[in-house]
């Protein structure tokens, strides 16, 4: 896991969504995805994106 900060466009690409969706998630609180504000810029930690994916991965139900 990395503490590297990535921009909103990169985070959206990793998650397979749009930057507008990420903006909606931030404003509505629909999903807890930590972000960092640097002035007006929004950044995400690589490790937070990876954790978000892991936390929202649904198993096959065959366990």
C-alpha positions as CSV (number, residue, x, y, z in Angstrom):
1,X,0.0,0.0,0.0
2,X,1.2,3.5,-0.8
3,X,0.6,6.9,0.8
4,X,1.1,8.4,-2.6
5,X,-1.6,11.1,-3.5
6,X,-3.4,10.6,-6.8
7,X,-5.7,13.1,-8.5
8,X,-9.4,12.7,-8.9
9,X,-9.1,11.6,-12.5
10,X,-6.7,8.8,-11.6
11,X,-8.9,7.7,-8.7
12,X,-11.9,7.6,-11.0
13,X,-10.0,5.5,-13.5
14,X,-9.0,3.0,-10.9
15,X,-12.5,2.7,-9.6
16,X,-14.1,2.6,-13.0
17,X,-16.3,5.6,-12.4
18,X,-16.4,9.2,-13.4
19,X,-14.9,12.2,-11.6
20,X,-18.5,13.5,-11.2
21,X,-19.5,10.4,-9.4
22,X,-16.6,10.9,-6.9
23,X,-17.7,14.5,-6.4
24,X,-21.3,13.2,-5.7
25,X,-20.0,10.7,-3.2
26,X,-18.0,13.4,-1.4
27,X,-21.0,15.9,-1.2
28,X,-23.6,13.3,-0.3
29,X,-21.5,11.1,2.0
30,X,-22.9,8.1,0.1
31,X,-19.6,6.2,0.4
32,X,-16.9,6.7,2.9
33,X,-13.9,7.3,0.7
34,X,-11.3,9.6,2.5
35,X,-9.9,12.4,0.4
36,X,-7.4,15.3,0.9
37,X,-8.1,18.9,0.0
38,X,-5.1,20.9,-1.2
39,X,-6.6,24.3,-1.7
40,X,-9.3,23.6,-4.3
41,X,-7.7,20.4,-5.5
42,X,-9.0,17.0,-4.4
43,X,-6.5,14.2,-3.9
44,X,-6.9,10.6,-2.8
45,X,-4.3,8.3,-1.1
46,X,-3.6,5.2,-3.1
47,X,-4.0,3.1,0.0
48,X,-7.5,4.5,0.7
49,X,-8.6,3.6,-2.8
50,X,-7.2,0.1,-2.4
51,X,-9.0,-0.3,1.0
52,X,-12.2,1.0,-0.5
53,X,-12.1,-1.6,-3.2
54,X,-11.3,-4.4,-0.7
55,X,-14.0,-3.3,1.7
56,X,-16.6,-3.2,-1.1
57,X,-15.7,-6.5,-2.7
58,X,-18.5,-9.0,-2.5
59,X,-17.7,-12.7,-2.3
60,X,-19.2,-15.3,-4.5
61,X,-21.3,-16.7,-1.6
62,X,-19.7,-20.1,-1.9
63,X,-17.9,-20.0,1.4
